[in-house]
């Protein structure tokens, strides 16, 4: 079986790569579990100073898996990031709430708190659940062909589970981003402050490698404390509370969809989501 996340170390940098390119790196729990193991491996290695996250193939990631043969939404899994009980045999809204609290929101919070600098290296699509992976990294460097989107309002849902939109975009731009559901190109994302740099696709890895190498010369504990200080400041500004509050609304939307249409994502599928973000 192909590794779902590739792991390489070059000098002081660990390179993690999502590896479901045939499905645009759509995130099932198996992939997220493998990514968690890779992050924890990098954290435990004293030779690693910086962690880079990327995607194999044409895209960074198209988000949560809502339609591939490997979709594992109803399968049980060992708890990854929370003490929640098993979800797969639970009725109604309980199953989705518990599953996503662990595999989506819980993992994102753990990765955001990792005590080493992380860089998301984004090319192609970074859609919906892909935003969550990029946003929890400390820095985001995108290629000039990258685009960002969260089209899930089409499902009747107020954005992805890790609801950082007003903090990474500002309230007005967050509303535009969600209400329209279309693509935000890399240069626009840079102008909003959501990402750090835009570089030509052909030089993306070299640019990220140079950035990571420079960061790696800084004192390890100093970097960890700086990351903690900025994350704490962001949480004091309301990020953590906003994510918690919106997670409840997110699952109210899932429950409403199930009652109104017997489909917790409002009858949407891969094709309708692709159509939503077309230029």
C-alpha positions as CSV (number, residue, x, y, z in Angstrom):
1,X,0.0,0.0,0.0
2,X,1.3,3.4,-0.9
3,X,2.3,5.6,2.0
4,X,-0.5,8.2,2.5
5,X,2.0,10.7,3.8
6,X,5.6,10.8,2.6
7,X,8.3,11.7,5.1
8,X,11.8,12.9,4.3
9,X,14.5,14.8,6.3
10,X,17.0,17.0,4.6
11,X,19.4,18.7,7.0
12,X,17.3,20.3,9.7
13,X,14.1,20.2,7.8
14,X,11.4,17.5,7.7
15,X,9.4,17.4,4.5
16,X,5.9,15.9,4.9
17,X,3.9,15.3,1.7
18,X,0.2,14.3,1.5
19,X,0.2,11.4,-1.0
20,X,-3.2,10.7,-2.5
21,X,-2.5,12.6,-5.8
22,X,-5.1,10.5,-7.7
23,X,-7.8,12.1,-5.5
24,X,-6.2,15.6,-5.2
25,X,-5.0,14.6,-1.7
26,X,-8.6,14.4,-0.4
27,X,-8.4,13.8,3.4
28,X,-9.9,10.7,4.8
29,X,-9.1,9.7,8.4
30,X,-6.5,7.3,7.2
31,X,-4.5,10.1,5.6
32,X,-5.0,12.4,8.6
33,X,-3.9,9.7,11.0
34,X,-0.7,9.2,8.9
35,X,-0.1,13.0,8.9
36,X,-0.5,13.1,12.6
37,X,2.1,10.3,13.0
38,X,4.5,12.2,10.6
39,X,4.1,15.5,12.6
40,X,4.8,13.6,15.9
41,X,7.8,11.9,14.3
42,X,9.3,15.3,13.3
43,X,8.6,16.7,16.8
44,X,10.4,13.8,18.5
45,X,13.5,14.1,16.3
46,X,16.0,16.6,17.8
47,X,17.7,16.9,14.4
48,X,14.6,18.4,12.9
49,X,14.2,22.2,13.4
50,X,11.4,23.0,10.9
51,X,8.6,21.0,9.4
52,X,7.2,21.6,5.8
53,X,3.8,20.3,4.7
54,X,3.1,19.9,1.0
55,X,0.9,17.9,-1.4
56,X,1.8,15.4,-4.1
57,X,0.6,15.8,-7.6
58,X,-1.4,18.8,-9.0
59,X,-2.8,20.1,-5.8
60,X,-2.0,20.8,-2.1
61,X,-5.4,19.3,-1.1
62,X,-9.0,19.4,-2.2
63,X,-10.2,19.1,1.4
64,X,-12.2,16.5,3.2
65,X,-12.9,13.3,1.3
66,X,-16.6,13.4,0.3
67,X,-16.5,10.9,-2.6
68,X,-13.5,8.7,-3.2
69,X,-13.4,4.9,-2.9
70,X,-11.3,5.4,0.3
71,X,-13.9,7.5,2.1
72,X,-14.0,6.2,5.6
73,X,-16.7,8.4,7.2
74,X,-18.5,5.5,8.8
75,X,-15.5,3.5,10.0
76,X,-14.3,3.4,13.6
77,X,-10.8,4.6,14.4
78,X,-8.7,5.0,17.5
79,X,-8.9,8.4,19.1
80,X,-6.2,10.6,17.6
81,X,-6.3,13.9,19.5
82,X,-9.2,13.9,22.0
83,X,-10.6,11.6,24.8
84,X,-13.9,11.2,23.0
85,X,-15.5,7.8,23.0
86,X,-16.0,5.8,19.7
87,X,-18.3,7.4,17.3
88,X,-19.2,4.9,14.5
89,X,-22.0,3.1,16.4
90,X,-23.6,6.2,17.7
91,X,-27.0,7.5,16.4
92,X,-27.9,10.8,14.8
93,X,-25.8,13.9,15.1
94,X,-23.7,12.3,17.8
95,X,-21.6,10.3,15.4
96,X,-20.6,13.2,13.2
97,X,-20.0,15.6,16.1
98,X,-17.6,13.1,17.9
99,X,-15.8,12.0,14.7
100,X,-15.1,15.6,13.5
101,X,-14.2,16.8,17.0
102,X,-11.3,14.4,17.0
103,X,-10.2,13.8,13.4
104,X,-10.7,17.4,12.2
105,X,-10.8,20.0,14.9
106,X,-8.8,18.1,17.5
107,X,-5.9,17.3,15.1
108,X,-5.8,20.8,13.8
109,X,-5.4,22.2,17.3
110,X,-2.7,19.7,18.1
111,X,-0.8,20.6,15.0
112,X,-1.1,24.3,15.6
113,X,0.5,23.8,19.0
114,X,3.4,21.8,17.8
115,X,6.6,23.4,19.4
116,X,8.5,23.6,16.1
117,X,7.9,26.0,13.2
118,X,5.8,24.7,10.4
119,X,5.4,25.9,6.9
120,X,2.6,25.0,4.5
121,X,3.9,24.9,0.9
122,X,0.8,25.3,-1.2
123,X,0.3,24.8,-4.9
124,X,-2.8,24.2,-7.0
125,X,-6.0,23.8,-4.9
126,X,-6.3,24.5,-1.2
127,X,-10.0,23.9,-0.7
128,X,-12.2,23.7,2.4
129,X,-10.5,21.1,4.7
130,X,-7.2,22.1,2.9
131,X,-7.5,25.5,4.5
132,X,-7.4,23.9,7.9
133,X,-4.1,22.2,7.2
134,X,-2.6,25.4,5.9
135,X,-4.0,27.7,8.5
136,X,-2.6,25.8,11.4
137,X,0.9,26.1,10.0
138,X,2.9,29.1,11.1
139,X,3.8,30.3,7.6
140,X,2.1,29.7,4.2
141,X,4.1,30.0,1.0
142,X,2.1,29.6,-2.1
143,X,2.9,29.2,-5.8
144,X,1.5,31.6,-8.3
145,X,-0.9,29.0,-9.5
146,X,-2.4,28.3,-6.1
147,X,-6.0,29.1,-5.2
148,X,-8.0,29.0,-2.0
149,X,-11.7,28.3,-1.4
150,X,-14.2,27.3,1.2
151,X,-17.4,26.5,-0.8
152,X,-19.2,24.6,2.0
153,X,-21.9,27.3,2.5
154,X,-23.4,25.6,-0.6
155,X,-24.0,22.7,1.8
156,X,-25.7,25.1,4.3
157,X,-22.7,24.9,6.6
158,X,-20.9,28.0,7.9
159,X,-17.4,27.1,6.8
160,X,-15.0,24.3,7.7
161,X,-14.6,23.0,11.3
162,X,-11.5,25.0,12.2
163,X,-13.3,28.3,11.7
164,X,-10.3,30.8,11.6
165,X,-11.8,32.8,8.7
166,X,-12.3,36.2,10.4
167,X,-8.8,35.9,11.9
168,X,-6.9,35.1,8.8
169,X,-8.9,37.2,6.4
170,X,-10.7,39.9,8.5
171,X,-14.4,39.9,8.9
172,X,-15.4,41.6,5.6
173,X,-13.2,39.5,3.4
174,X,-14.2,36.4,5.3
175,X,-17.9,37.1,4.5
176,X,-17.1,37.6,0.9
177,X,-15.0,34.5,0.8
178,X,-17.8,32.4,2.3
179,X,-20.8,34.0,0.7
180,X,-19.5,33.7,-2.8
181,X,-17.7,30.4,-2.3
182,X,-15.4,30.9,-5.3
183,X,-11.6,30.9,-5.8
184,X,-9.3,33.3,-4.1
185,X,-6.1,33.4,-6.1
186,X,-2.7,33.5,-4.5
187,X,-2.0,37.2,-5.1
188,X,-5.3,38.2,-3.5
189,X,-4.6,35.8,-0.5
190,X,-1.3,37.6,-0.1
191,X,-3.0,41.0,-0.1
192,X,-5.4,40.0,2.7
193,X,-2.5,38.7,4.8
194,X,-3.7,35.1,4.8
195,X,-0.4,33.9,3.3
196,X,3.2,35.0,3.6
197,X,4.6,34.8,0.1
198,X,3.7,34.0,-3.5
199,X,6.5,32.6,-5.7
200,X,6.7,31.1,-9.1
201,X,5.7,27.5,-9.2
202,X,9.1,26.3,-10.5
203,X,10.9,27.9,-7.5
204,X,8.4,27.1,-4.8
205,X,10.4,24.3,-3.1
206,X,13.7,26.3,-3.3
207,X,12.1,29.3,-1.7
208,X,10.6,27.3,1.1
209,X,13.8,25.4,1.6
210,X,15.7,28.7,1.9
211,X,13.2,30.0,4.4
212,X,13.2,26.8,6.5
213,X,17.0,26.8,6.5
214,X,17.2,30.3,7.9
215,X,14.6,29.6,10.5
216,X,16.5,26.5,11.5
217,X,19.5,28.7,12.6
218,X,17.4,30.2,15.4
219,X,17.5,28.8,18.9
220,X,15.0,25.9,19.2
221,X,13.5,26.9,22.6
222,X,13.3,30.6,21.5
223,X,11.3,29.6,18.4
224,X,9.0,27.4,20.5
225,X,8.4,30.2,23.0
226,X,7.8,32.7,20.2
227,X,5.2,30.4,18.6
228,X,3.5,29.9,22.0
229,X,3.4,33.7,22.6
230,X,1.8,34.5,19.3
231,X,-0.7,31.6,19.5
232,X,-1.7,32.7,23.0
233,X,-2.2,36.3,21.8
234,X,-4.4,35.1,18.9
235,X,-6.4,33.0,21.3
236,X,-6.8,36.0,23.6
237,X,-8.2,37.9,20.6
238,X,-10.9,35.2,20.5
239,X,-9.8,32.6,18.0
240,X,-10.3,29.6,20.2
241,X,-13.7,30.7,21.5
242,X,-14.8,31.5,17.9
243,X,-13.7,28.1,16.7
244,X,-15.6,26.4,19.5
245,X,-18.8,28.4,19.0
246,X,-18.8,27.9,15.3
247,X,-18.1,24.2,15.6
248,X,-21.5,23.9,17.3
249,X,-23.2,25.9,14.5
250,X,-21.4,23.6,12.0
251,X,-23.0,20.6,13.5
252,X,-26.4,22.3,13.8
253,X,-26.1,22.6,10.0
254,X,-25.2,18.9,9.6
255,X,-28.2,17.9,11.8
256,X,-30.6,20.3,9.9
257,X,-29.4,18.8,6.6
258,X,-30.1,15.3,7.8
259,X,-33.6,16.2,9.0
260,X,-34.4,18.2,5.9
261,X,-32.8,16.0,3.2
262,X,-31.5,12.8,4.9
263,X,-28.0,13.9,3.7
264,X,-25.7,15.6,6.2
265,X,-23.9,17.6,3.6
266,X,-27.1,18.9,2.0
267,X,-27.0,16.6,-1.0
268,X,-23.8,18.1,-2.4
269,X,-21.0,16.0,-3.9
270,X,-17.6,16.3,-5.5
271,X,-18.9,17.6,-8.8
272,X,-21.2,20.3,-7.2
273,X,-18.3,21.5,-5.1
274,X,-15.9,21.7,-8.1
275,X,-18.6,23.7,-9.9
276,X,-18.9,26.1,-7.0
277,X,-15.2,27.1,-7.3
278,X,-14.8,27.3,-11.0
279,X,-13.6,30.7,-12.3
